[in-house]
Amino acid sequence: MMSHRELTRKRTNVYRRATHLCQDEVVSFLIAHRGHSSKAPENTMAAFESAVDAGFTWIETDADMLKDGTVVLVHDASFRRTGRTSARVSTSTSEDLPGIDVGRWFSARYANSRVPTLANLVDLMNRTGLSANVELKLSDPTPERIDDYIDTLIRGLKRLDPESLRNRVIISSFNHRLLAALHLAAPQLRLGCLFERSRFAPLKRHSVWRNAAWATGAEFIHPHHRELTRKIVRLIRAEGFGVNTWTVNNPRRAARLARWGVGGICTDGPKGMTPQDAPSSLRSDGSTPLRRTSGGATTDDDPGNSSLTAKLSN
């Protein structure tokens, strides 16, 4: 039997091999946070179209559901902040949407912008080739609403062709139970576990990030960028997960995260943080992000990691 010192040394050597093998294998890419939200009101078609115009190939958005079962793209549980009305998402219907202006708060230029639906986004994706990270934001999640939400979400996304559904969509959430339920219903979808700041703590003895990722079937870990260090990124990637992060508006910080091996970097898209003017390491189209197989290894979307899996198993 190995002594504690020998076991520690062996684990350290495995980590060092993983660290070496993880270097320079991920091509980082930018994700427009709630669309190009530094230039247009968040979670509107104007913001999504602005992202396309600025060269973004990925956007991030939030999906909730109205009382009548329509999936809409809005961050908050009510329309108070962006729509200047106290109406809650879960008690509103499609008939209410024409009366909710979610653009005027940003500027008069965007007055009369309406709350987009998932169907509107899928139309844009089919028309432009845009990819999307959809964050599950179901308000008032009763069992009945959860079932309807998952069914409606899957049905809406299936308007994309199967290859696009697999490669151009990531579903993420802080609600890991909701992610697990979605995984059971649609295992073909790629999922990402979001973690609140200060609750991630991957180096703590009782950290639950790994259990959460496996329980949900997630392929990606989505911590806040301030929770990440080079060591933490390599630790996560060595276990076969991709790393995407939020919300980074400083080009130097983004370039550092890219050097560490972070894949998707969510940004509001200010100057220096669009695909047109960001550091060169951030100008990928993000077409082949890391994928995890059921065994924890990575697939040929990140070919260098096949050697990682083999060497770690020796």
N, C-alpha and C positions, 0 to 999 in steps of 0.2 A: 504494500500500500504506500502511495506517495505521501510524503510529509506535507504539512501545510505550506511550507516554504516552496517545495517543489511544485505543488499545485498552483500556487500563486505565480511562480515563474512561468509555468506552462500557459496559464491564461494570459499573462502579459505578452508572451511570444505570439500567441494567436492573435491578440489585439494588434500587435505591431505588424503582423503579416496582413491583417485586414486593412489596417491603416494604409500600408503601402499599395495594396491592390485597389483601394477605393480612390486613390488620387487620380485626378484628371479623367475620370470615366463618365461623369455626368456633364452634359451640355446644358447650361442654365438658360432659362427663358423667363420673360416677364409676363405677368398676368394682370390685366387691367381691373383694379378693385372696384366692384360695382359699376363696371364700365370705366370709361376715361373720366373719372369723377373729379379730377382737378379742372376739367374743361367743360363739363356738362353735368346737369343734376343726376345724382346717383340713381342707379337702377331704373333708367329710362331708356327708351329706344335711341334717344339722342346720344346718350352716353355710350351705348354699345356701338352705334354707328361711328361715333367719334373715335372710339378705340380702333375700329377697322381702318379708318382714314389715317390714323397715326402709326399704323403698321403692326398693332398688336394682333397676334393670332389666337390669344386666349383672353377671355374675360372671366371675372368672378361675379356671381350674383347670388341673391337670397330668394328662396322659394317658400311662400306661405300659401294658405288655401282659404278662399272665401267660403261663406256659409253655403253657397250653392254648389260647391265642389270645384270651382275654377281655381287653378293654380296661378298665383300672381307673384311678381317679382318685387318684393319689398322687404326691407331689413327689419323694421320695427313691428311690434304687435298691433300698433294703431297707425293711422295716417296723420297724427298730430304734427310731427316734426316736419315732414316733407309735403304734406297735403293741407296743412292748416285746418284740419278738422279732427274732432275727437273720436271719430268712428273707428271701431276696432275692425281689424281684418276679418276675424272669425265671425263677425255679425253682419258684415257687408255682403252685397251680392254684385253680380256683374252689372246690374242696372244702376248701381251707385257710381260706377267708375267714371262715366262721362262727366260727373259733377265734381270730381276730385282732381285738382291741378297740382301735380307733383314737380312742377318746373319753376313756378314763379318765385319760390323761396330762394332759388339759386340766382336768378336774374330775370329781368323782364323779357329778355331774348327768348327764354324757354317757357314763357307763360303758355298755359293750355297744354302742357305735356301731360299725358295720361299714364296711369299705372299699366305697365306692360304685363302680358300674360306669358306663361311658358310657351304657348303656341306661337306668340309673336317672336320669341327668341329662337325657337326651332326653325321658323321660316327664315330668319336672318342667317342662321347657321347653314341651312341648306343652300341659301342663295350665295353666301360669301365664303364658305369653308371655315368660318370661325369655330373655335373650340371653346368649351365652357366648363368651369368649375362651379357647380350648383351647390350652394350650402342649404341644407334642410333647416328651415326656420318655422316649423309648424307651431302656431300659437294655439292655446287652449287644446292641448293634445289629448282629447278623450279617446278611448279605444276605437270608437266609431270613426272619429276624424282621422286617426292614424291609418286605419284600413283604407278609407276612401282616398286619403292623401297619397299613400304608396301606390295604390292601383292607378290613380289619375296621373301621377308622376311618370310611372313606367309607360303607360299608354301614350302619354305625350311625347316622351323621348323616343319611342319606337317609330316615330315619324322620320327619324334619322335612319340611314341604312345601317345594317349590323356592324360593318367595319367602323363606321363613324361613331356608332354608339359605344363601341369598345375603346377606340383610340382617341376620340375627341371630347369625351365627357369624363369628368371626375365628380363624384358626389361626396361632399364632406359635411360634417356636423359636429357640434359639441355634444349633441344628444346621441350617445353611443348606443343606447337601446334602439333608437329609431334607425340608426345605421344597420344594426344587426337584423332588424326586421326587414329592411330593404334588401339586405344581402340574401336572406332566405327566399325572398320573392323574386329577385333578379340577380342571381350570382354572377352574371356576365358583366355587371357594372363595376367599374373601378371605384373604390371608396377611399376616403382619407379621414383619419381621426383628428379632429381639432381639439386643442387643449388650451384652456385659459392660462393666462400668465400666472406664474407662481404655483400652478397645480400640475405642471409637467414633471419637473425635477427627476430626470431620468437616472441621475447618479445616486439618488437616495436609495437606501436599502429597501424601503417598502414602496417604491414607485410602482404605479399600476399601468403605466403607458403600454407596456408590452402585452399585458393581459387584455387591455382594451382593444389593442390592434388585432390580436388573434381572435378575440371573441366576435368582433364585427366583420372579420374577413377583409380588413383594410389592407391596401397595398401601399398606402402613403401615410406618413405622420406629418401633421400640420401644426407645429408649435409657433408661438410668437417668436419673431427673429431675435428678441432680446434674451430668450431662453437658450439660444444656441451658441455653442463654441465649436471649434474644430473637432475636439475630442468627441463631443456629443453627436455631431453630424456623422462622424465615422463610425461611432458605436451603432447608431440606428441603421446606417447603410450596410454595415457588416452583418446585420441580422436579416438583410434582404428587403428592407423597406426603403421606398423613396422618401425624400424630404422636400416638402414645399413649405413656404413660410409667408407670413403677413406682418404688417403692411409696411413696406420699406420705401421711403421717399428720398433717401440719401444715396447718390451714386457710389460713393466710396464704400459705404456699408454693404450695398448690394454686390459690388465687385468682390468684397471679402467673403461674403456668403457663398458666392459662386466658386471661389477658390477652394472653399471648404468642402464643396460637393453638394450644395443645395440645388435642387432642380428648379421648381417653379417659385418665382419671387413675386408676390402680390404687391402692387403699387398703385397709388392714385394717378401716377403718370405726370408728375411735374417736370419742369425742364431738367434734362439730363437723365430722365427715367422713362423714356419711350424707346421703342426699338430703333427709332431714327437717330437718337442722340445719346443713348446709354453707352457705358463701356462695352467694348467689343465682345467681352465674354458673356454678355446678356442679350445678344442679338439673335439667338437661335429662334426658330419658329416653334420649338417645343413639341415637335411631331413625334418624338420617340422617348418619352419619359420612362423612368425605371418602372418595371413591373415585377411583382412578386408572384411566385408559384405557391401552391398549397404546401410545399415543403419548406418554405422559408428562403429558398434560393431565388435568384432572379432569372428572368427569361432572356431570350436573345435580343430584347429591346435594349439591353445593356450588356453586350457580349463579353466585356471584360470580366464580368462577375461570374462567368462560368468557371474561370480559373480560381476565383475566390472560393466558390463552393467546394471545388475539388481539394484545394489546399487546406481549407479549414477542416475538412473531414479526415485528413491524414493524421 
